[in-house]
Amino acid sequence: MERQEAYIAALHLIEEKGPSFTMAELARKMKVSKRTIYQHFTSKADLLNQTIDYVFDDLLNNKSDEPIETNNSHLSPLEILQLQLQKLPNVYDLDKLLRSSKSFSTNYPEQWARVNRRLDQLGSRVFQMLLNNPRVRILTATEKKFY
């Protein structure tokens, strides 16, 4: 069993049932025994934590923060942002986590806090993408000291 297979199967179950799926359901979906799953993950919380990291690592480790190179000097900051965001990988897996936010926050508060920390990192990454693009806006001397 590959860990990535478990993450993908867990994301499918989260999409279908929210985070309330059981490890037995995950085992059936993967066509392995529960014992095999527990050889890779110490608990369901461990599986959820690693699945959350799997989703965000793809987004945060992507080399999409380099400024957009274009010959069109008439693009607005919004158009530049849209082009920059198109360089990010698919976020469908993130959407699966966010659709279950109420269930996560109620039943798995530690994992929901993890999602929120990772969302903050992603927001900072998007903000940095904008700051790094000189065509979006010019920083003041004071801002340059901080960024």
N, C-alpha and C positions, 0 to 999 in steps of 0.2 A: 504494500500500500504506500503510495506517495502522499506526502502531507498536502500537496497542492490539490490532489483529488478530494481530500477530506474538506479542505477549505471551500472548494467549488460545490461539493455536495451540501455542506452546511449552509452556504449562501442560497442554494435552491430551497432548502427546507425553511430558512428564514423568510424567503419570499412567499412560500406557501403557508406557513404556520406561525411566523414570527419566531422569536427565540425560545418558544416553549416546546420545541421538538425534543424528543428523547434521543439518547445515544443509541437505543435499540432501533429507532427509525432511521438514524444516520447509518447504522450498520446494514440495515436492509437495503437502503438506497445504494450503498456502496458494494453490496454483495460480499461483505466480510463479517466476521464475528465482532461482537462488542469487545471481546478480549483483544483483538487486533487493534481496534481503535485506542483502547486504553494502554496499549504498548507505546503509542505515539503521543498521547495526551493524558495528563494526570487526572483531569476532570473535565466536565463540560465547560466550566469557567475558563480553563486553560485553552480548550478548543476555541471558544468564542474570542478570547484575547488574541490568539494567534490568527484567527480569521480576520478580525478587525485590522490587525497589523498587515496582513496580506493585502487587504483592499487598499489601505492608505500608502503602503510602501510603494506600490505601483504608481500612484499619483505623485508622491513626494520625491521619488528617485528618478523621475523622468527628466530629461534634459530640455524641458520646454520653457525654462525661464530666460533663455537667451533672447534679446530683443528681436522683434520681427524685422527682417530686411525687406524693404519694398522700394520700388522706384517711384511709387505714387506719393508725392509729398503733400497731397491734399487730403489725406486720410484724417478723420477726426480722432480724438483720443478714444471715443467709444468704438470706432471701427478698428483701431489698433488693438484695443482690449479684446474685441471679438476674435480677431485673427490670432492673438496670443492664446486665448482660451481654447481655440480649436486645436492647438498643438498638444493639449493635455490628453492623456489616454482616456478611453471610455470610462464613464463614471457610473455605469449601470449597477455595478456591485455596491457602490456607495449608496445608491438609491434604495437598494434592498434593505440595507441597514437602517436608513432614515425612515422608511415607511413603517418600521416596527418600533419607532422611538418610544411610544407610550409603554409598550410591553417591556422594552429594554429598561426604561427608567424605573418601572415598578418592580420587575422581577430580577433584573440584573444591573443594579445601580453602579457597581464597580466597572462593568463593561460599558455602560452608558457614559460614565465619566471618561473612560478611555476614548470612546468615539468623539466626545466633545473636545478632549485635548488634541486629538488628531485633526479634527475640523479646524481648530485654532491654528495648528501648524499649516494646514492647507490655505487658510485665509491669509496668513502671513506670507506664504509663498506667492499667492496672487498679488498681494500688495507689493512685494519685492519686485515682481515682474513689471509692475507699473512704474515703480521708482527707477528701475534699471533702464527703462526705455526713455531716452532723452526726448523723444518726439511726443510723449504724453504730456509732460510739463517740465518746466525748468525749476530745479530746487533752489531755495534761497540759501545764502551762506550759512545761516543757522541750521537749516535742515541738513546740509551736506556734512556738518559736524556729527550729526546723529546717525546718518545713513551712509 
